[in-house]
Amino acid sequence: MGVQTEQEAFTLEEILSAVKTTNRLILWNDEVNTFDHVINCLMRHLQYSETQAEQIAWKVHTEGKCAVLEGSYTEMEVYRKILKSEGLTVSVE
């Protein structure tokens, strides 16, 4: 009897996003987080200045979302998990 190995299945979207050289980390507006918390997270984890972080927070508030970082899919996933652990609503595109 042969040994069955579990194969990992990927969606087309996952494959294409992994192949893309540049992915974007998107911060979404929500009704939970305060401006101060968002600004502090952007400064602490993404090294934005206070002014830059405030501008991003306002853009998210008025437009609903904002790309806050670009890089490899793996890198964006790391930052997505960090910001998600802070309670922020983030995704990778």
Helices and strands as residue ranges (DSSP letters): H 12-19, E 23-28, H 35-46, H 50-63, E 65-71, H 73-85, E 89-92
